[in-house]
Amino acid sequence: MARLREETRVKERALNDKLAKIHKSVAASPFMDAVGGTGGPGTGRSWRMTR
């Protein structure tokens, strides 16, 4: 059981690293700059505030 938990932690860490790279590439894209970084109509929030 301990081995399974450790395997899960390792795979979860790798997945989190991949997701962080994707998030970084999307957040830094020219598209997000063009959009203006808003959270959407009526939210009053910027996507930059949620980083």
SEFIDREN-495582 format. One record per residue: x, y, z of N, C-alpha, C, CB in turn; residue number from 1; residue in three letters. Coordinates in steps of 0.05 Angstrom, whole numbers. Glycine has a CB too. Example, Ala and Ser with C-alpha at 12.3 -4.5 7.8 and 13.67 -1.06 7.14 Angstrom:
! SEFIDREN-495582
264, -114, 156, 246, -90, 156, 264, -66, 156, 226, -89, 181, 1, ALA $
257, -45, 142, 273, -21, 143, 258, 1, 157, 282, -12, 114, 2, SER $
! end
This chain:
! SEFIDREN-495582
16, -24, 0, 0, 0, 0, 17, 25, 0, -19, 0, 24, 1, MET $
39, 25, 15, 57, 48, 16, 69, 53, -11, 79, 44, 37, 2, ALA $
76, 32, -26, 88, 35, -52, 68, 48, -71, 97, 7, -63, 3, ARG $
43, 40, -69, 22, 52, -86, 19, 82, -80, -4, 37, -82, 4, LEU $
19, 89, -55, 17, 118, -48, 41, 134, -59, 16, 121, -17, 5, ARG $
64, 122, -57, 88, 136, -67, 87, 139, -97, 114, 121, -59, 6, GLU $
78, 118, -111, 75, 120, -140, 55, 142, -148, 66, 93, -152, 7, GLU $
33, 143, -133, 13, 163, -138, 24, 191, -134, -12, 158, -120, 8, THR $
39, 195, -113, 51, 221, -107, 70, 229, -130, 66, 221, -81, 9, ARG $
86, 211, -139, 105, 217, -160, 90, 225, -186, 124, 193, -166, 10, VAL $
70, 209, -193, 55, 215, -217, 39, 241, -215, 35, 192, -224, 11, LYS $
28, 246, -191, 14, 271, -186, 33, 295, -189, 1, 270, -159, 12, GLU $
56, 293, -178, 76, 314, -180, 83, 320, -209, 101, 308, -164, 13, ARG $
87, 299, -225, 94, 302, -253, 71, 315, -268, 101, 275, -266, 14, ALA $
46, 307, -262, 23, 319, -275, 20, 348, -267, -2, 304, -267, 15, LEU $
24, 355, -242, 23, 383, -233, 44, 400, -247, 26, 384, -203, 16, ASN $
68, 389, -251, 89, 404, -266, 80, 409, -295, 115, 388, -266, 17, ASP $
68, 389, -308, 59, 393, -335, 37, 413, -337, 50, 366, -347, 18, LYS $
18, 412, -318, -4, 431, -318, 6, 460, -312, -24, 424, -297, 19, LEU $
26, 462, -295, 38, 489, -290, 50, 500, -315, 58, 487, -267, 20, ALA $
64, 484, -331, 76, 493, -355, 55, 502, -375, 94, 471, -368, 21, LYS $
33, 487, -377, 11, 494, -395, -1, 521, -386, -10, 472, -396, 22, ILE $
-6, 523, -360, -18, 548, -349, 0, 572, -355, -23, 545, -319, 23, HIS $
26, 568, -351, 45, 590, -356, 45, 598, -386, 73, 582, -348, 24, LYS $
44, 578, -403, 44, 585, -432, 18, 599, -440, 48, 559, -449, 25, SER $
-4, 592, -428, -30, 605, -435, -30, 633, -424, -53, 588, -425, 26, VAL $
-22, 636, -399, -22, 662, -386, -4, 682, -399, -15, 659, -356, 27, ALA $
17, 672, -412, 37, 690, -424, 31, 694, -454, 65, 678, -421, 28, ALA $
10, 682, -464, 5, 683, -493, -5, 711, -501, -15, 662, -501, 29, SER $
1, 718, -526, -9, 744, -537, -39, 746, -537, 2, 748, -566, 30, PRO $
-53, 723, -538, -82, 723, -538, -92, 735, -511, -93, 694, -541, 31, PHE $
-80, 727, -489, -89, 737, -463, -83, 767, -461, -75, 722, -440, 32, MET $
-62, 776, -473, -56, 804, -473, -77, 820, -490, -28, 810, -485, 33, ASP $
-85, 808, -512, -105, 820, -529, -132, 821, -516, -107, 806, -556, 34, ALA $
-139, 801, -501, -164, 800, -487, -166, 821, -465, -169, 772, -475, 35, VAL $
-144, 828, -454, -144, 848, -433, -143, 836, -405, -167, 866, -436, 36, GLY $
-143, 810, -403, -141, 797, -377, -165, 799, -359, -117, 808, -363, 37, GLY $
-188, 802, -371, -212, 804, -354, -222, 776, -346, -234, 820, -368, 38, THR $
-236, 774, -324, -247, 749, -315, -274, 743, -328, -251, 749, -285, 39, GLY $
-284, 761, -345, -309, 757, -358, -329, 778, -350, -321, 729, -352, 40, GLY $
-351, 780, -364, -370, 802, -359, -381, 799, -331, -393, 801, -379, 41, PRO $
-381, 821, -317, -394, 822, -291, -379, 809, -268, -419, 810, -292, 42, GLY $
-355, 799, -273, -340, 785, -251, -325, 805, -234, -321, 765, -262, 43, THR $
-316, 827, -246, -301, 847, -231, -274, 837, -224, -316, 856, -207, 44, GLY $
-265, 815, -236, -239, 803, -229, -222, 801, -254, -242, 775, -216, 45, ARG $
-196, 802, -250, -177, 798, -271, -165, 771, -268, -155, 820, -270, 46, SER $
-159, 758, -291, -146, 731, -289, -119, 734, -276, -143, 718, -317, 47, TRP $
-107, 757, -278, -81, 761, -265, -82, 760, -235, -69, 788, -274, 48, ARG $
-105, 767, -224, -109, 766, -195, -110, 738, -184, -134, 781, -187, 49, MET $
-116, 718, -201, -119, 691, -192, -94, 674, -193, -141, 678, -208, 50, THR $
-72, 686, -202, -47, 670, -204, -37, 664, -177, -26, 685, -219, 51, ARG $
! end
